[in-house]
Amino acid sequence: MKVGVVGAGTMGRGIGQIFAQSGHDVIIIDVSPEALNFARKDIKNSLERLLKKDKIKEAPETILGRIEFLGDIESLKSCAIVIEAVFERIDIKKDTLAKISSFVSEDAVIGSNTSSISIDVLSRSVKRPERFLGIHFFNPVPVMSLVEIVPSEATSREILETTTELLKSVGKDPVFSKNFPGFISNRILMPMIREAILTYEQGIASPSDIDKTFMLGMNHPMGPLKLADFIGLDVCYDIMEVLYRDFGNPSFKPPITLKNLVDSGKLGVKSGRGFYNYKVKKE
Ligand SMILES: NC(=O)c1ccc[n+]([C@@H]2O[C@H](COP(=O)([O-])OP(=O)(O)OC[C@H]3O[C@@H](n4cnc5c(N)ncnc54)[C@H](O)[C@@H]3O)[C@@H](O)[C@H]2O)c1
């Protein structure tokens, strides 16, 4: 089966990788040639790490050989399923989904990896809403087994069932959410990250003490500010904007510190600076 992924960022790379690991042919599309080049390198490194840990049996080159990195959405024609993983901006997603829908075959399934945007709203951009649903993976995709599956009002039962089976076949363990802002995960996670940022903004504690509180006190593997850096501060900002707008509740409003970090290009791990400093992988 051929799988298409649109967006070669943090999530798109991982989504493409897990399907290729399971033997599927994959096309990863991005408008940015740099993103595509980085995706190839990053997937290769990830596969080499997995081989060393004995988590995969095939050679990384063999798995990588199943993935094409392309710039043109038209190449998705032959895909049985296409997963959209572009920026968390409603207009960009609607436009991208409309383009995907105009090129794929009538029988293709289209999924969106949106973290928060209404699946009903997005479903209006595709030609066959009954073959469209939310498929929300978690970062890093090759490591995290969870996937949130979110049908729209129009998603057919058959598509829901076959997509669930496909996701299980590539090692994912699904939960199901109704279409509601932030679904299960981000509705609960984003207010925690927001409060952690406000706790720092108000001078109550340092980032490392805020994170230590959650690691040593609540047994979280990483604290909320480091997690925000891993998700991407721009992604967190965009998700909070959607939740704030859709719930109409100020307790989802993105803090000014988050906006300032994003405006100054401090996006977390991917840019090398966020609440902490990181070695930039892209260099
Ligand atoms: N980062 C996370 O932890 C996480 C987790 C789950 C879901 N998500 C969701 O996944 C989606 C992608 O997030 P990300 O973290 O991978 O973002 P990212 O910024 O790392 O990557 C987005 C990619 O999309 C590409 N892109 C933008 N417009 C495009 C277009 N029109 N056509 C093709 N490519 C395009 C960009 O060039 C970029 O490479 C978002 O909807 C986000 O909410 C993110």
The ligand as a MOL file (V3000), in Angstrom:
LIG
                    3D

  0  0  0     0  0            999 V3000
M  V30 BEGIN CTAB
M  V30 COUNTS 44 48 0 0 0
M  V30 BEGIN ATOM
M  V30 1 N 4.9230 18.7590 17.3900 0
M  V30 2 C 4.1370 17.9250 18.0600 0
M  V30 3 O 4.4870 17.4460 19.1520 0
M  V30 4 C 2.8010 17.5210 17.4970 0
M  V30 5 C 2.1500 16.3950 18.0390 0
M  V30 6 C 0.9440 15.9660 17.4730 0
M  V30 7 C 0.3900 16.6680 16.4050 0
M  V30 8 N 1.0500 17.7700 15.9040 0 CHG=1
M  V30 9 C 0.4190 18.4470 14.7620 0
M  V30 10 O 1.0890 18.0380 13.5770 0
M  V30 11 C 1.0630 19.0960 12.6050 0
M  V30 12 C 2.4790 19.4090 12.1910 0
M  V30 13 O 3.2160 19.7760 13.3460 0
M  V30 14 P 4.8260 19.7050 13.3700 0
M  V30 15 O 5.2240 19.8020 14.7820 0
M  V30 16 O 5.2770 18.5680 12.5220 0 CHG=-1
M  V30 17 O 5.1690 21.0830 12.6320 0
M  V30 18 P 6.5400 21.5420 11.9400 0
M  V30 19 O 6.5390 23.0170 11.9990 0
M  V30 20 O 7.6890 20.7700 12.5140 0
M  V30 21 O 6.3610 21.0330 10.4190 0
M  V30 22 C 5.3570 21.4750 9.5530 0
M  V30 23 C 5.8460 21.2400 8.1340 0
M  V30 24 O 4.7660 21.5150 7.2300 0
M  V30 25 C 5.3320 22.0850 6.0710 0
M  V30 26 N 4.2940 22.7760 5.3250 0
M  V30 27 C 3.6610 23.9120 5.6480 0
M  V30 28 N 2.7410 24.2150 4.7140 0
M  V30 29 C 2.7860 23.2240 3.7900 0
M  V30 30 C 2.0680 22.9520 2.5910 0
M  V30 31 N 1.1170 23.7590 2.1720 0
M  V30 32 N 2.3640 21.8270 1.8980 0
M  V30 33 C 3.3680 20.9950 2.3180 0
M  V30 34 N 4.0780 21.1990 3.4510 0
M  V30 35 C 3.7770 22.2970 4.1770 0
M  V30 36 C 6.4340 23.0080 6.5950 0
M  V30 37 O 7.3890 23.3400 5.5900 0
M  V30 38 C 7.0220 22.1620 7.7190 0
M  V30 39 O 8.1030 21.3790 7.2660 0
M  V30 40 C 0.3220 20.2580 13.2780 0
M  V30 41 O -1.0130 20.1900 12.9250 0
M  V30 42 C 0.5180 19.9660 14.7700 0
M  V30 43 O -0.4890 20.5430 15.5630 0
M  V30 44 C 2.2380 18.1990 16.4110 0
M  V30 END ATOM
M  V30 BEGIN BOND
M  V30 1 1 1 2
M  V30 2 2 2 3
M  V30 3 1 2 4
M  V30 4 1 4 5
M  V30 5 2 4 44
M  V30 6 2 5 6
M  V30 7 1 6 7
M  V30 8 2 7 8
M  V30 9 1 8 9
M  V30 10 1 8 44
M  V30 11 1 9 10
M  V30 12 1 9 42
M  V30 13 1 10 11
M  V30 14 1 11 12
M  V30 15 1 11 40
M  V30 16 1 12 13
M  V30 17 1 13 14
M  V30 18 2 14 15
M  V30 19 1 14 16
M  V30 20 1 14 17
M  V30 21 1 17 18
M  V30 22 2 18 19
M  V30 23 1 18 20
M  V30 24 1 18 21
M  V30 25 1 21 22
M  V30 26 1 22 23
M  V30 27 1 23 24
M  V30 28 1 23 38
M  V30 29 1 24 25
M  V30 30 1 25 26
M  V30 31 1 25 36
M  V30 32 1 26 27
M  V30 33 1 26 35
M  V30 34 2 27 28
M  V30 35 1 28 29
M  V30 36 1 29 30
M  V30 37 2 29 35
M  V30 38 1 30 31
M  V30 39 2 30 32
M  V30 40 1 32 33
M  V30 41 2 33 34
M  V30 42 1 34 35
M  V30 43 1 36 37
M  V30 44 1 36 38
M  V30 45 1 38 39
M  V30 46 1 40 41
M  V30 47 1 40 42
M  V30 48 1 42 43
M  V30 END BOND
M  V30 END CTAB
M  END
